[in-house]
Amino acid sequence: MEDKKTNTLFRTAGEGLSLTVSHDGEMVENQCADLIGRYEQINLEKRLSWTTHLRLLRRLGSGGQGVVYLTERRGSDGFTLPVALKIFSPDRYRTPNSYDDDMARMGRVAASVARIQHENLLVVQNFLDRDRIRMMVMEWVEGFDLRKLLTPKMYGVVKRRVSAKRWQYINEVLVTAGPVQPRFKAGVAIAIVRDCLEALGALHRKGIVHGDVKPGNIMLKRSGHAKMIDIGSAFEMADPPGTQACTPAYAAPEVLEGASQSPLTDLASLGYVTLELLSGRPLFSEAKELPDLIVAKREILDRLPDLMPQDGSCNKLLMTFCKGLVNPDPEQRFPSAEAAELLEEGAAAFHRQLVKNDLSSEYENDIRMWIEELLEIQDELFIDQDDQ
């Protein structure tokens, strides 16, 4: 077999002449001397600066902090990458300086989150300033947030589009009809919650509070994992914001009463999400005023047996886990996200119980297959495409 010879580059010292030895041994001049010089200059300077080209494709959502777009980031030689771009609005600030100060704080939080690099946390790629308006570049997650999945429309469309056998499996293992909206089966719900606990644990270990845990900020990815998104309300415990932002329906009662947010308030918020997934209903829809909402959260433990479906309320371990998240007394909650995952009455223990009783499934794979099905019919699922 004939040996293959590779081209070898030789450079004569001090003369700037580059020669290449061809396969037949002939010495030929390399004509890339100018490019080689630029390459070496980049390595010497150790600093780069260029303009980022972002094309806004579609609005993904909006809120009090601003608007998020599905965006195309363009590079060289035809390279494009879908990213999410959040543009922070100055509407809620009294002065330009107050906007600048809060954005400086947000930039530090974004940098801290970017360095965590956890599978269940949104990847932050950059924090930008364009004409004094701040923007955050994030990974684009292909999948659906829980807010979109907890709708009767989703449930009805899937029923029409899958086979009878597949529909039976979905209802037995993944999601089924609830009193107001679809409810997740316990094993799948806790699998999602465990991913969220991993994300919160990663944040809390770095001294960061998420501050706005709710269904709209939890996405189920195409891979079958859950990912916590939108860190716009996140803050470092050592540098809290002057004004706290939260979603009242998912905020801990002490936050609604004026206390500071903390890792324990994040756990309470995740607990309310857990109960909504399991029960198939919004927990506090009847509380129209803030005092009523606080009372409802203070009385949540008394309501648990009525909120939970029968297959949940009869499971002592599951009920104890939920109480450890939503207890109105912060001192009676799990002391940390890791504890909520690993203690004897934690989420992992509940999954082990299902395995022992032969009631578990391959949750990650089941969720992945379900999300794949939903992505194929997403145009039929959601009427308001601007809110995707």
Kinemage of the C-alpha trace (Angstrom):
@kinemage 1
@onewidth
@group {chain A} dominant
@subgroup {mainchain}
@vectorlist {calphas} color= white
{ca met a 1} P 0.000 0.000 0.000
{ca glu a 2} L 1.428 3.395 -1.011
{ca asp a 3} L 2.233 5.713 1.875
{ca lys a 4} L 0.442 9.052 1.852
{ca lys a 5} L 2.632 12.104 2.360
{ca thr a 6} L 1.214 15.173 4.043
{ca asn a 7} L 2.165 18.710 3.088
{ca thr a 8} L 4.599 20.174 5.604
{ca leu a 9} L 4.981 23.916 6.080
{ca phe a 10} L 8.479 25.367 6.555
{ca arg a 11} L 9.205 28.995 7.306
{ca thr a 12} L 12.641 30.508 6.881
{ca ala a 13} L 13.625 32.393 10.006
{ca gly a 14} L 13.641 36.168 9.750
{ca glu a 15} L 12.768 36.330 6.062
{ca gly a 16} L 8.980 35.971 6.229
{ca leu a 17} L 9.151 33.367 3.434
{ca ser a 18} L 6.846 30.332 3.679
{ca leu a 19} L 7.608 27.212 1.689
{ca thr a 20} L 5.517 24.082 1.295
{ca val a 21} L 6.905 20.690 0.368
{ca ser a 22} L 4.509 19.063 -2.102
{ca his a 23} L 3.860 15.326 -2.396
{ca asp a 24} L 6.477 14.967 -5.102
{ca gly a 25} L 9.106 16.775 -3.025
{ca glu a 26} L 8.993 20.060 -4.916
{ca met a 27} L 9.469 23.243 -2.886
{ca val a 28} L 6.716 25.769 -3.650
{ca glu a 29} L 6.132 29.191 -2.197
{ca asn a 30} L 3.143 29.529 0.114
{ca gln a 31} L 1.170 32.628 -0.877
{ca cys a 32} L -0.622 33.061 2.478
{ca ala a 33} L 2.149 35.103 4.075
{ca asp a 34} L -0.201 38.071 4.616
{ca leu a 35} L -2.870 35.878 6.269
{ca ile a 36} L -0.219 34.197 8.384
{ca gly a 37} L 0.878 37.598 9.581
{ca arg a 38} L -2.676 38.482 10.597
{ca tyr a 39} L -3.058 35.144 12.357
{ca glu a 40} L 0.112 35.756 14.340
{ca gln a 41} L -0.987 39.293 15.190
{ca ile a 42} L -4.246 38.013 16.678
{ca asn a 43} L -2.304 35.567 18.827
{ca leu a 44} L 0.041 38.316 19.982
{ca glu a 45} L -2.607 40.921 20.811
{ca lys a 46} L -4.801 38.472 22.787
{ca arg a 47} L -7.792 40.752 22.292
{ca leu a 48} L -10.612 40.723 19.731
{ca ser a 49} L -13.460 43.088 18.953
{ca trp a 50} L -16.193 42.814 16.349
{ca thr a 51} L -19.843 43.647 15.720
{ca thr a 52} L -22.413 40.975 16.513
{ca his a 53} L -25.062 40.583 13.824
{ca leu a 54} L -28.457 39.647 15.268
{ca arg a 55} L -31.658 39.380 13.232
{ca leu a 56} L -34.907 39.307 15.223
{ca leu a 57} L -37.151 36.588 13.789
{ca arg a 58} L -40.142 36.146 16.096
{ca arg a 59} L -41.364 37.350 19.441
{ca leu a 60} L -41.245 34.581 22.025
{ca gly a 61} L -42.844 36.470 24.898
{ca ser a 62} L -43.081 39.744 26.763
{ca gly a 63} L -43.562 40.958 30.307
{ca gly a 64} L -42.815 43.727 32.742
{ca gln a 65} L -39.063 43.517 32.135
{ca gly a 66} L -39.158 43.644 28.372
{ca val a 67} L -39.537 41.383 25.362
{ca val a 68} L -37.804 38.176 24.204
{ca tyr a 69} L -37.216 37.319 20.553
{ca leu a 70} L -36.131 34.233 18.692
{ca thr a 71} L -33.071 35.654 16.994
{ca glu a 72} L -30.583 34.567 14.372
{ca arg a 73} L -26.959 35.245 15.200
{ca arg a 74} L -24.858 35.437 12.068
{ca gly a 75} L -21.186 34.685 11.803
{ca ser a 76} L -18.757 34.161 8.939
{ca asp a 77} L -18.977 31.753 5.997
{ca gly a 78} L -22.716 31.158 6.262
{ca phe a 79} L -22.700 30.300 9.975
{ca thr a 80} L -26.007 31.056 11.716
{ca leu a 81} L -27.224 30.109 15.177
{ca pro a 82} L -30.697 30.517 16.712
{ca val a 83} L -30.526 32.327 20.052
{ca ala a 84} L -32.996 34.021 22.374
{ca leu a 85} L -32.580 37.775 22.859
{ca lys a 86} L -34.136 39.564 25.827
{ca ile a 87} L -34.385 43.337 25.469
{ca phe a 88} L -34.786 45.040 28.845
{ca ser a 89} L -37.327 47.851 28.852
{ca pro a 90} L -36.705 51.064 30.853
{ca asp a 91} L -40.470 51.586 31.330
{ca arg a 92} L -40.569 50.636 35.005
{ca tyr a 93} L -37.654 52.865 36.037
{ca arg a 94} L -38.046 56.452 37.210
{ca thr a 95} L -34.747 57.723 35.800
{ca pro a 96} L -32.162 56.622 33.222
{ca asn a 97} L -29.614 56.258 36.022
{ca ser a 98} L -31.843 53.853 37.947
{ca tyr a 99} L -32.160 51.761 34.764
{ca asp a 100} L -28.369 51.816 34.327
{ca asp a 101} L -27.775 50.820 37.947
{ca asp a 102} L -30.190 47.897 37.806
{ca met a 103} L -28.816 46.733 34.467
{ca ala a 104} L -25.286 46.789 35.919
{ca arg a 105} L -26.532 44.523 38.711
{ca met a 106} L -28.329 42.319 36.166
{ca gly a 107} L -25.164 42.057 34.096
{ca arg a 108} L -23.242 40.759 37.121
{ca val a 109} L -25.973 38.189 37.818
{ca ala a 110} L -25.978 37.105 34.176
{ca ala a 111} L -22.207 36.623 34.282
{ca ser a 112} L -22.488 34.504 37.440
{ca val a 113} L -25.225 32.340 35.920
{ca ala a 114} L -23.244 31.971 32.683
{ca arg a 115} L -20.320 30.522 34.631
{ca ile a 116} L -22.470 27.866 36.351
{ca gln a 117} L -22.996 25.882 33.117
{ca his a 118} L -25.650 23.509 34.454
{ca glu a 119} L -27.747 21.297 32.182
{ca asn a 120} L -31.007 22.362 33.818
{ca leu a 121} L -30.240 26.096 33.727
{ca leu a 122} L -30.575 28.433 30.794
{ca val a 123} L -27.222 29.165 29.156
{ca val a 124} L -26.446 32.895 29.126
{ca gln a 125} L -24.165 33.815 26.224
{ca asn a 126} L -23.727 37.581 26.430
{ca phe a 127} L -24.979 40.850 27.922
{ca leu a 128} L -25.029 43.762 25.473
{ca asp a 129} L -25.519 47.513 25.376
{ca arg a 130} L -26.995 49.140 22.274
{ca asp a 131} L -27.673 52.876 22.580
{ca arg a 132} L -27.881 52.381 26.370
{ca ile a 133} L -30.599 49.687 26.032
{ca arg a 134} L -29.429 46.426 27.589
{ca met a 135} L -29.953 43.046 25.998
{ca met a 136} L -29.174 39.515 27.123
{ca val a 137} L -28.280 36.796 24.614
{ca met a 138} L -29.320 33.302 25.716
{ca glu a 139} L -29.542 29.854 24.253
{ca trp a 140} L -32.720 29.102 22.349
{ca val a 141} L -34.421 26.083 23.894
{ca glu a 142} L -36.458 23.954 21.520
{ca gly a 143} L -39.455 22.703 23.430
{ca phe a 144} L -42.413 24.055 25.415
{ca asp a 145} L -42.830 25.810 28.722
{ca leu a 146} L -45.198 24.268 31.233
{ca arg a 147} L -47.629 27.164 30.943
{ca lys a 148} L -48.333 26.174 27.342
{ca leu a 149} L -48.614 22.489 28.213
{ca leu a 150} L -51.103 23.015 31.051
{ca thr a 151} L -53.943 23.902 28.690
{ca pro a 152} L -57.064 21.966 27.646
{ca lys a 153} L -56.269 22.909 24.031
{ca met a 154} L -52.990 21.007 24.149
{ca tyr a 155} L -54.736 17.972 25.582
{ca gly a 156} L -57.512 18.015 22.977
{ca val a 157} L -55.210 18.491 19.984
{ca val a 158} L -52.949 15.613 21.052
{ca lys a 159} L -55.978 13.344 21.470
{ca arg a 160} L -57.026 14.035 17.874
{ca arg a 161} L -53.566 13.522 16.429
{ca val a 162} L -52.332 10.276 18.029
{ca ser a 163} L -53.488 6.683 17.815
{ca ala a 164} L -55.843 5.195 20.397
{ca lys a 165} L -53.047 3.030 21.775
{ca arg a 166} L -50.685 6.000 22.087
{ca trp a 167} L -53.425 8.104 23.682
{ca gln a 168} L -53.989 5.429 26.319
{ca tyr a 169} L -50.264 5.344 27.102
{ca ile a 170} L -50.082 9.142 27.378
{ca asn a 171} L -52.952 9.152 29.870
{ca glu a 172} L -51.559 6.298 31.932
{ca val a 173} L -47.953 7.514 32.097
{ca leu a 174} L -47.592 11.188 31.122
{ca val a 175} L -50.580 13.473 31.402
{ca thr a 176} L -54.315 13.053 31.798
{ca ala a 177} L -57.441 15.156 32.249
{ca gly a 178} L -57.697 17.278 35.381
{ca pro a 179} L -60.602 19.244 36.862
{ca val a 180} L -59.575 22.496 35.093
{ca gln a 181} L -56.502 21.735 32.989
{ca pro a 182} L -54.389 18.661 32.208
{ca arg a 183} L -52.580 17.125 35.144
{ca phe a 184} L -49.262 15.341 35.031
{ca lys a 185} L -48.937 11.820 36.350
{ca ala a 186} L -46.974 11.783 39.596
{ca gly a 187} L -43.827 10.085 38.290
{ca val a 188} L -43.452 12.521 35.376
{ca ala a 189} L -44.308 15.558 37.505
{ca ile a 190} L -41.648 14.690 40.063
{ca ala a 191} L -39.117 13.979 37.297
{ca ile a 192} L -39.651 17.559 36.086
{ca val a 193} L -39.448 18.896 39.634
{ca arg a 194} L -36.192 17.026 40.268
{ca asp a 195} L -34.603 18.743 37.273
{ca cys a 196} L -35.794 22.064 38.686
{ca leu a 197} L -34.339 21.233 42.098
{ca glu a 198} L -31.010 20.541 40.391
{ca ala a 199} L -31.169 23.950 38.729
{ca leu a 200} L -32.130 25.759 41.930
{ca gly a 201} L -29.423 23.940 43.859
{ca ala a 202} L -26.834 25.104 41.326
{ca leu a 203} L -28.043 28.707 41.643
{ca his a 204} L -28.279 28.681 45.428
{ca arg a 205} L -24.791 27.250 45.857
{ca lys a 206} L -23.521 30.322 44.029
{ca gly a 207} L -25.571 32.633 46.239
{ca ile a 208} L -28.193 33.395 43.575
{ca val a 209} L -31.980 33.402 44.059
{ca his a 210} L -34.093 32.778 40.943
{ca gly a 211} L -36.957 34.916 42.213
{ca asp a 212} L -39.665 33.938 39.690
{ca val a 213} L -40.208 30.182 39.603
{ca lys a 214} L -43.469 29.502 37.733
{ca pro a 215} L -44.744 27.253 34.896
{ca gly a 216} L -43.875 29.817 32.221
{ca asn a 217} L -40.237 29.779 33.356
{ca ile a 218} L -39.812 25.997 33.182
{ca met a 219} L -39.307 24.431 29.774
{ca leu a 220} L -39.409 20.815 28.693
{ca lys a 221} L -36.649 20.392 26.142
{ca arg a 222} L -36.588 18.189 23.095
{ca ser a 223} L -34.084 16.016 24.976
{ca gly a 224} L -36.673 15.171 27.656
{ca his a 225} L -35.070 17.306 30.371
{ca ala a 226} L -36.554 20.307 32.151
{ca lys a 227} L -34.707 23.602 32.082
{ca met a 228} L -35.303 26.693 34.197
{ca ile a 229} L -35.311 29.846 32.108
{ca asp a 230} L -35.667 33.620 32.471
{ca ile a 231} L -33.222 34.882 35.068
{ca gly a 232} L -34.516 38.438 34.743
{ca ser a 233} L -35.692 38.421 38.364
{ca ala a 234} L -32.627 36.598 39.695
{ca phe a 235} L -30.297 38.332 42.118
{ca glu a 236} L -27.230 37.699 44.217
{ca met a 237} L -28.090 37.397 47.888
{ca ala a 238} L -25.105 39.615 48.695
{ca asp a 239} L -26.504 42.334 46.403
{ca pro a 240} L -30.325 42.250 46.414
{ca pro a 241} L -32.283 44.671 44.206
{ca gly a 242} L -34.031 47.681 45.673
{ca thr a 243} L -37.385 46.434 44.406
{ca gln a 244} L -38.330 42.754 44.302
{ca ala a 245} L -40.156 41.363 41.290
{ca cys a 246} L -42.339 38.271 41.573
{ca thr a 247} L -45.459 36.592 40.219
{ca pro a 248} L -47.944 36.737 43.135
{ca ala a 249} L -49.667 33.397 42.419
{ca tyr a 250} L -46.327 31.583 42.750
{ca ala a 251} L -44.646 33.747 45.401
{ca ala a 252} L -44.181 32.506 48.978
{ca pro a 253} L -46.578 34.096 51.496
{ca glu a 254} L -43.763 35.841 53.367
{ca val a 255} L -42.704 37.561 50.110
{ca leu a 256} L -46.238 38.871 49.628
{ca glu a 257} L -46.048 40.184 53.190
{ca gly a 258} L -42.849 42.106 52.450
{ca ala a 259} L -40.069 39.692 53.421
{ca ser a 260} L -36.999 39.259 51.224
{ca gln a 261} L -36.803 36.460 48.693
{ca ser a 262} L -34.431 33.618 49.485
{ca pro a 263} L -33.620 30.039 48.462
{ca leu a 264} L -36.525 28.937 50.684
{ca thr a 265} L -38.965 31.184 48.811
{ca asp a 266} L -37.751 29.625 45.547
{ca leu a 267} L -38.626 26.217 47.011
{ca ala a 268} L -42.121 27.401 47.944
{ca ser a 269} L -42.663 28.672 44.399
{ca leu a 270} L -41.536 25.333 42.980
{ca gly a 271} L -43.902 23.645 45.428
{ca tyr a 272} L -46.873 25.572 44.033
{ca val a 273} L -45.830 24.535 40.527
{ca thr a 274} L -45.601 20.915 41.720
{ca leu a 275} L -49.110 20.997 43.141
{ca glu a 276} L -50.478 22.537 39.957
{ca leu a 277} L -48.850 19.819 37.848
{ca leu a 278} L -50.284 17.098 40.090
{ca ser a 279} L -53.758 18.560 40.664
{ca gly a 280} L -54.663 19.853 37.210
{ca arg a 281} L -55.874 23.237 38.455
{ca pro a 282} L -54.516 26.686 39.304
{ca leu a 283} L -54.128 26.740 43.082
{ca phe a 284} L -55.271 30.270 43.891
{ca ser a 285} L -57.634 31.296 41.102
{ca glu a 286} L -60.362 32.215 43.595
{ca ala a 287} L -58.141 34.692 45.480
{ca lys a 288} L -58.793 37.994 43.721
{ca glu a 289} L -57.126 40.324 46.231
{ca leu a 290} L -53.691 40.185 47.843
{ca pro a 291} L -54.978 39.556 51.410
{ca asp a 292} L -57.078 36.643 50.128
{ca leu a 293} L -54.064 35.217 48.313
{ca ile a 294} L -51.931 35.374 51.455
{ca val a 295} L -54.641 33.621 53.493
{ca ala a 296} L -54.985 30.911 50.836
{ca lys a 297} L -51.250 30.255 50.962
{ca arg a 298} L -51.231 30.210 54.746
{ca glu a 299} L -53.973 27.548 54.615
{ca ile a 300} L -52.483 25.479 51.780
{ca leu a 301} L -51.664 22.467 53.975
{ca asp a 302} L -55.301 22.100 55.005
{ca arg a 303} L -56.339 22.151 51.336
{ca leu a 304} L -53.865 19.527 50.144
{ca pro a 305} L -56.146 16.467 50.494
{ca asp a 306} L -58.797 18.175 48.346
{ca leu a 307} L -56.328 19.527 45.797
{ca met a 308} L -54.522 16.276 45.120
{ca pro a 309} L -56.018 13.505 42.992
{ca gln a 310} L -56.727 10.241 44.768
{ca asp a 311} L -53.595 8.523 43.451
{ca gly a 312} L -51.567 11.364 44.992
{ca ser a 313} L -53.364 12.047 48.251
{ca cys a 314} L -53.110 8.388 49.277
{ca asn a 315} L -49.333 8.395 48.857
{ca lys a 316} L -47.872 9.506 52.171
{ca leu a 317} L -44.373 10.062 50.780
{ca leu a 318} L -45.621 12.291 47.963
{ca met a 319} L -47.787 14.317 50.348
{ca thr a 320} L -44.872 14.765 52.762
{ca phe a 321} L -42.644 15.927 49.920
{ca cys a 322} L -45.180 18.526 48.780
{ca lys a 323} L -45.648 19.790 52.348
{ca gly a 324} L -41.889 20.181 52.659
{ca leu a 325} L -41.968 22.605 49.732
{ca val a 326} L -45.114 24.678 50.358
{ca asn a 327} L -45.224 24.838 54.148
{ca pro a 328} L -46.189 28.457 54.974
{ca asp a 329} L -43.556 28.467 57.706
{ca pro a 330} L -40.145 28.747 55.982
{ca glu a 331} L -38.518 26.959 58.913
{ca gln a 332} L -40.664 23.886 58.192
{ca arg a 333} L -39.726 23.635 54.531
{ca phe a 334} L -36.850 21.597 53.207
{ca pro a 335} L -33.690 23.469 54.224
{ca ser a 336} L -32.290 23.421 50.677
{ca ala a 337} L -32.911 22.213 47.142
{ca glu a 338} L -30.453 19.366 47.729
{ca ala a 339} L -32.384 18.291 50.816
{ca ala a 340} L -35.657 18.327 48.854
{ca glu a 341} L -34.024 15.967 46.403
{ca leu a 342} L -32.084 13.644 48.696
{ca leu a 343} L -33.678 13.416 52.151
{ca glu a 344} L -35.718 10.351 53.099
{ca glu a 345} L -38.946 12.206 52.298
{ca gly a 346} L -37.489 13.859 49.195
{ca ala a 347} L -38.144 13.541 45.468
{ca ala a 348} L -35.573 10.817 44.821
{ca ala a 349} L -37.129 8.643 47.527
{ca phe a 350} L -40.532 8.950 45.849
{ca his a 351} L -39.088 7.773 42.538
{ca arg a 352} L -37.369 4.857 44.289
{ca gln a 353} L -40.731 3.928 45.761
{ca leu a 354} L -42.255 3.834 42.270
{ca val a 355} L -39.410 1.642 41.030
{ca lys a 356} L -39.817 -0.726 43.967
{ca asn a 357} L -43.537 -1.042 43.281
{ca asp a 358} L -42.951 -1.448 39.517
{ca leu a 359} L -44.826 1.791 38.815
{ca ser a 360} L -42.000 3.788 37.233
{ca ser a 361} L -41.198 4.442 33.605
{ca glu a 362} L -38.272 5.850 31.655
{ca tyr a 363} L -39.382 9.409 32.346
{ca glu a 364} L -36.735 11.202 30.325
{ca asn a 365} L -37.447 9.093 27.245
{ca asp a 366} L -41.226 9.341 27.676
{ca ile a 367} L -41.048 13.135 27.947
{ca arg a 368} L -38.701 13.304 24.945
{ca met a 369} L -41.082 11.313 22.744
{ca trp a 370} L -44.035 13.445 23.881
{ca ile a 371} L -42.219 16.713 23.131
{ca glu a 372} L -41.267 15.360 19.692
{ca glu a 373} L -44.968 14.731 19.005
{ca leu a 374} L -45.910 18.207 20.196
{ca leu a 375} L -43.256 19.873 18.025
{ca glu a 376} L -44.760 18.179 14.969
{ca ile a 377} L -48.175 19.742 15.677
{ca gln a 378} L -47.133 23.000 17.326
{ca asp a 379} L -48.776 25.195 14.671
{ca glu a 380} L -52.110 23.658 15.623
{ca leu a 381} L -51.438 23.881 19.343
{ca phe a 382} L -50.924 27.626 19.690
{ca ile a 383} L -52.972 30.315 18.006
{ca asp a 384} L -50.954 33.283 19.284
{ca gln a 385} L -47.657 32.649 17.522
{ca asp a 386} L -46.233 35.941 18.840
{ca asp a 387} L -46.396 34.539 22.342
{ca gln a 388} L -44.371 31.429 21.613
